[in-house]
Amino acid sequence: MEKTFAIIKPDAVERNLIGKILERIESNGFKIAAMKKAQLTPSQAKGFYYVHKERPFFGSLTESMCSGPVVLLVLEKENAIPAWRELMGATNPEDAAAGTIRKDFAVNIEQNSTHGSDSAENAAFEMSYFFSETEILS
């Protein structure tokens, strides 16, 4: 079993989509190994997205992630990383496939409802950024 990290972003939380997104996660065979609701500080958001610090969207991304509560998740499934990325859909909801979370729920490229790790290395960093080992239950 592989683990990956996911976030239900502030735009989706604000629009009361937590339950709908969790239902998609579970109905697609993922187990929720850890979950908590949090309000990110600017420092947390900047540290989490440090790999994008040189990109032009870094400021608006970190600001957006602090605009309201998020739901932090560790998901578990065979091939969890690519499976979660496929279920989320393309970063830009206009390019996302029908039936994906971003196609169905995202507002735009920045308010795209979910985040997911793109590699095993990033998943390990992202999970440990928000969860201790004792909080992740298989």
LINHUCOR-V615149 format. One record per backbone hydrogen bond with DSSP energy under -1.0 kcal/mol. CO is the residue of the C=O (numbers start at 0). NH is the residue of the N-H. If there is no record, write none. Layout:
((CO & NH) (CO & NH))
This chain:
((1 & 76) (3 & 74) (4 & 116) (5 & 72) (6 & 114) (7 & 70) (8 & 12) (9 & 13) (10 & 14) (11 & 16) (12 & 15) (16 & 20) (17 & 21) (18 & 22) (19 & 23) (20 & 24) (21 & 25) (22 & 26) (24 & 29) (25 & 28) (30 & 75) (32 & 136) (33 & 73) (35 & 71) (37 & 69) (40 & 44) (41 & 45) (42 & 46) (43 & 47) (44 & 48) (48 & 51) (49 & 52) (51 & 54) (54 & 57) (56 & 60) (57 & 61) (58 & 62) (59 & 63) (60 & 64) (63 & 66) (69 & 37) (70 & 7) (71 & 35) (72 & 5) (73 & 32) (73 & 33) (74 & 3) (75 & 30) (76 & 1) (76 & 79) (78 & 82) (79 & 83) (80 & 84) (81 & 85) (82 & 86) (83 & 87) (84 & 88) (86 & 100) (87 & 101) (91 & 94) (96 & 99) (99 & 103) (100 & 104) (101 & 105) (109 & 111) (110 & 106) (110 & 107) (111 & 113) (112 & 8) (114 & 6) (118 & 122) (119 & 123) (120 & 124) (121 & 125) (122 & 126) (123 & 127) (124 & 128) (125 & 129) (126 & 130) (131 & 134))
